[in-house]
Amino acid sequence: MKDKPILIIFAGLIGTGKSTLSEILSKKLDIPIISSDIVRKELSGISPTEHKYKDFEKGIYSKEWTDKTYKEIFKKAEEFLMKDSSVIIDASFKKKSQRKLILDLAVEMGIRYFTIETICKDEEIKKRLTNRLKNEKTIPFKGITGQASDGRLEIYDKQKIDFDVMDDPELVSGDRDSHIIVDTTEPVDVCIEKILERLIHD
């Protein structure tokens, strides 16, 4: 990991703990993180902590805005990698086309990559999303940067239906499986330990 930069992407449904884990991993590895929630709001000219509770795929969450957001994310990631800096991307990556674009970039640049898929039981996700709205300062999954997220219970089921199953051929690089599945119903430290073990030994 010290010789060449690596690309780590977190992918998964809202409420599964992507932001929490990516933030902790970023601190442990001392590498930058690109958050789709923050990039999206920067592009729209609003504060990361200002909430825009729109219907599914409406407003700044429309397909047009999402495409613009991912384009900017990929641009920022490429800039870090070009400087030999590893980088973490925290986004839902719900469509295979989004995952393919960033992983193709990594392959083109000769960069090792890992896709960390966060999963969680429905009842736990719904509890987290309900708590998130009750108190915007209380972050589900003992999180750190969840304030930027507008994810909520009303759009969870719709996102779940719209999420492409992560069986992409791009998730396997040669004879090395780059797909790490983490069940965030487990304690945070257990999830981080599992991720670090894979990153270090693969």
C-alpha positions as CSV (number, residue, x, y, z in Angstrom):
1,M,0.0,0.0,0.0
2,K,3.0,2.3,0.6
3,D,4.5,1.8,-2.9
4,K,1.6,2.6,-5.1
5,P,-1.7,4.4,-4.5
6,I,-4.9,2.4,-4.2
7,L,-8.5,3.3,-4.9
8,I,-11.1,2.4,-2.3
9,I,-14.8,2.9,-3.0
10,F,-17.6,2.4,-0.5
11,A,-20.9,1.4,-2.1
12,G,-24.3,0.6,-0.6
13,L,-27.8,1.7,0.3
14,I,-28.4,4.7,2.5
15,G,-28.2,4.0,6.2
16,T,-25.7,1.1,5.8
17,G,-22.8,3.0,7.4
18,K,-20.7,4.0,4.4
19,S,-19.8,7.4,5.7
20,T,-19.0,6.2,9.1
21,L,-16.6,3.5,7.9
22,S,-15.0,5.6,5.2
23,E,-14.3,8.4,7.7
24,I,-12.7,6.0,10.2
25,L,-10.7,4.2,7.5
26,S,-9.5,7.5,6.1
27,K,-8.1,8.5,9.4
28,K,-6.5,5.2,10.1
29,L,-4.8,5.1,6.7
30,D,-4.2,8.8,6.5
31,I,-5.6,9.1,3.0
32,P,-8.2,11.6,1.6
33,I,-11.9,10.9,1.2
34,I,-14.3,12.2,-1.4
35,S,-17.9,12.2,-0.2
36,S,-20.7,12.3,-2.8
37,D,-23.0,14.1,-0.3
38,I,-20.5,16.9,0.1
39,V,-19.5,17.1,-3.6
40,R,-23.2,17.2,-4.6
41,K,-23.9,20.1,-2.3
42,E,-20.8,22.0,-3.2
43,L,-21.9,21.8,-6.9
44,S,-25.3,23.1,-6.0
45,G,-23.9,25.9,-3.9
46,I,-25.3,24.9,-0.6
47,S,-23.7,24.1,2.8
48,P,-22.9,20.4,3.4
49,T,-25.0,20.4,6.5
50,E,-28.0,22.1,4.8
51,H,-30.6,19.5,4.1
52,K,-32.7,19.2,0.8
53,Y,-35.4,16.6,1.5
54,K,-36.7,16.0,-2.0
55,D,-38.6,13.1,-3.5
56,F,-36.6,10.2,-4.9
57,E,-34.5,11.4,-7.9
58,K,-35.8,14.9,-7.7
59,G,-34.1,18.2,-7.2
60,I,-30.3,17.9,-6.6
61,Y,-30.9,14.1,-6.6
62,S,-32.2,14.0,-10.2
63,K,-30.3,11.9,-12.7
64,E,-28.8,15.0,-14.2
65,W,-27.4,16.1,-10.9
66,T,-26.3,12.7,-10.0
67,D,-24.4,12.3,-13.3
68,K,-22.8,15.7,-12.7
69,T,-21.9,14.7,-9.1
70,Y,-20.2,11.4,-10.2
71,K,-18.3,13.2,-12.9
72,E,-16.8,15.6,-10.4
73,I,-16.1,12.7,-8.0
74,F,-14.2,10.9,-10.7
75,K,-12.3,14.0,-11.6
76,K,-11.2,14.6,-8.0
77,A,-10.2,10.9,-7.6
78,E,-8.1,11.0,-10.7
79,E,-6.3,14.1,-9.5
80,F,-5.4,12.4,-6.2
81,L,-4.2,9.2,-8.0
82,M,-2.2,11.2,-10.5
83,K,-0.3,12.6,-7.5
84,D,0.4,9.1,-6.2
85,S,-2.1,9.6,-3.4
86,S,-4.5,6.8,-2.5
87,V,-8.1,7.9,-2.1
88,I,-11.4,6.8,-0.7
89,I,-14.8,7.5,-2.4
90,D,-17.9,7.5,-0.3
91,A,-21.0,7.2,-2.5
92,S,-23.9,4.8,-3.1
93,F,-22.6,3.6,-6.5
94,K,-26.1,2.1,-7.0
95,K,-25.7,1.7,-10.8
96,K,-23.3,-0.7,-12.5
97,S,-22.4,2.0,-15.0
98,Q,-21.1,4.2,-12.2
99,R,-19.0,1.5,-10.7
100,K,-17.6,0.5,-14.1
101,L,-16.5,4.0,-15.0
102,I,-14.4,4.4,-11.8
103,L,-13.0,0.9,-11.9
104,D,-12.1,1.2,-15.6
105,L,-10.2,4.4,-14.7
106,A,-8.2,2.5,-12.0
107,V,-7.4,-0.3,-14.5
108,E,-6.3,2.3,-17.1
109,M,-4.0,4.0,-14.5
110,G,-2.7,0.7,-13.3
111,I,-4.1,1.3,-9.8
112,R,-5.2,-1.4,-7.4
113,Y,-8.8,-1.0,-6.3
114,F,-11.2,-2.3,-3.7
115,T,-14.9,-2.0,-3.6
116,I,-16.4,-2.2,-0.1
117,E,-20.1,-3.0,-0.1
118,T,-21.9,-2.1,3.1
119,I,-24.9,-4.2,3.9
120,C,-27.3,-4.2,6.9
121,K,-30.6,-5.7,8.0
122,D,-33.7,-3.7,6.9
123,E,-34.9,-3.2,10.5
124,E,-31.6,-1.7,11.6
125,I,-31.4,0.6,8.6
126,K,-34.9,1.8,9.1
127,K,-34.2,2.5,12.8
128,R,-31.1,4.5,11.8
129,L,-32.9,6.6,9.3
130,T,-35.8,7.3,11.7
131,N,-33.3,8.4,14.3
132,R,-31.5,10.6,11.8
133,L,-34.6,12.7,11.2
134,K,-35.5,12.8,14.9
135,N,-32.2,14.4,15.7
136,E,-29.9,15.6,12.9
137,K,-27.0,15.8,15.3
138,T,-27.3,12.1,16.2
139,I,-25.6,10.1,13.6
140,P,-26.7,6.5,13.1
141,F,-24.1,3.8,13.4
142,K,-22.1,6.1,15.7
143,G,-21.1,8.0,12.6
144,I,-19.0,11.1,12.0
145,T,-19.9,12.8,8.8
146,G,-23.5,11.7,8.3
147,Q,-24.7,15.3,8.7
148,A,-24.2,15.9,5.0
149,S,-26.6,13.0,4.0
150,D,-30.2,13.7,3.1
151,G,-31.0,9.9,3.1
152,R,-34.2,9.1,4.9
153,L,-36.7,6.4,5.4
154,E,-39.1,7.6,2.7
155,I,-36.7,7.0,-0.1
156,Y,-35.0,3.9,1.3
157,D,-37.3,1.3,-0.3
158,K,-37.2,3.1,-3.7
159,Q,-33.4,3.2,-3.7
160,K,-33.3,-0.5,-2.7
161,I,-35.4,-1.4,-5.8
162,D,-33.2,0.8,-8.0
163,F,-29.9,-0.5,-6.7
164,D,-28.1,-2.8,-9.2
165,V,-26.9,-6.0,-7.6
166,M,-23.1,-5.9,-7.1
167,D,-22.1,-8.9,-9.3
168,D,-20.1,-6.7,-11.7
169,P,-17.2,-8.5,-13.5
170,E,-15.1,-5.4,-12.8
171,L,-15.2,-6.3,-9.1
172,V,-12.8,-9.1,-9.8
173,S,-9.3,-8.1,-10.9
174,G,-7.4,-11.0,-12.3
175,D,-7.3,-13.7,-9.7
176,R,-7.8,-11.3,-6.8
177,D,-11.3,-10.6,-5.5
178,S,-11.5,-6.8,-4.9
179,H,-15.0,-7.0,-3.6
180,I,-15.3,-6.7,0.2
181,I,-18.7,-7.2,1.8
182,V,-19.2,-5.7,5.3
183,D,-22.3,-6.3,7.4
184,T,-22.6,-3.1,9.5
185,T,-24.9,-4.7,12.0
186,E,-21.6,-5.8,13.5
187,P,-19.6,-3.4,15.7
188,V,-17.7,-0.7,13.9
189,D,-14.3,-1.9,15.1
190,V,-15.1,-5.4,13.8
191,C,-16.0,-4.0,10.4
192,I,-12.9,-1.9,10.2
193,E,-10.7,-4.8,11.2
194,K,-12.2,-6.9,8.4
195,I,-11.5,-4.2,5.9
196,L,-8.0,-3.6,7.0
197,E,-7.2,-7.3,6.9
198,R,-8.2,-7.5,3.3
199,L,-6.5,-4.3,2.3
200,I,-3.2,-5.4,3.8
201,H,-3.1,-9.0,2.7
202,D,-4.6,-8.8,-0.8
